[in-house]
Amino acid sequence: MGLKFSLPLILVLAIITGCSGIRKLTYFNDIAATTGVDSLQRMQQLKIQSGDILQITITTMDKEISQIFNPNIPASASVSTSGGGIEQGYLVDSAGYIALPVIGKINVKDKTTTAINDLVTQELDKTARNIFVSTRLVNFRVSVLGDVAHPGSFRIGAERASILDVLSMAGDLNLTAKRDDIMVIREINGIKTYTSVNLNDSQIFSSPYYYLRNNDVLYVKPGPDRKFATSKTIQLLPAIMGVISLITTIVILNR
């Protein structure tokens, strides 16, 4: 009889414990409603820094002039990346300059790609007409380390990538990861900065670290249960407890 009364109590406690654990694993726990509106931080436009590689495409009505500006494989513009591949583009030197055909050296540091388009167009207006300039950053990469499914370095094809975008590329956080203390390592003017962000807090949307920059590093810290989670027995514990509960229920009902 005592076992019959204790079984519902055990099930209730298991449900309460499970709900508590699920809450710890979800993001933005301070958002009570399932729908709503929250203001995102106004995205700052990507600004070019030393070490960036730019792909600048210049086209005009004159094909010969276009060929001068856009040779098929300019040897001086081929930059080998740490991953072993070759990025085609113009390397921004330590002083913030790139060297373009005909134009020569121009300073692009702290400028947006839109501003670079305007600058190059102004310079070429002196020698050509009907010019179209397109600039993009080709070595935009972000690294994710620590307690995620697939840590690594990820290439970003657009000029914008949020923390959530990059964590998705890494296969999301593991169940054992700390969601309230993710470190963002960022280099600003040659100085490494370290900032902690909390994925359980919706204020992250207004953080200057919500949108990542080139060469940012995310380090996801493992939680205190990480060493136990690697045990096969611990991983199978929920299934084992489920089987035990099922057997207990069957025994009670057959009495």
HUVEN-V53710 format. One line per field, one symbol per residue. burial: I if it has 9 or more other C-alpha atoms within 8 Angstrom, else O. A space follows every 10 residues. Layout:
BEGIN
burial = ???
END
This chain:
BEGIN
burial = OOOOOOOOOO OOOOOOOOOO OOOOOOOIIO OOOOOOOOOO OOOOOIIIII OIIIIIIIII OOOOOIOOIO OOOOOOIIIO OOOOOOIIII IIIOOIIIII OOIOOIOIIO IIIOOIIIOI IOOIIOOOOO IOIOIOIIII IIIIIIIIIO IOOIOIOOIO IIIOOIIOOI IIIOOIIIII IIIIIIIOOO OOOOOOIIII IIOIIIOOII IIIOIIIIII IIOOOIOOIO OOOIIOOOOO OOOOOOOOOO OOOOO
END
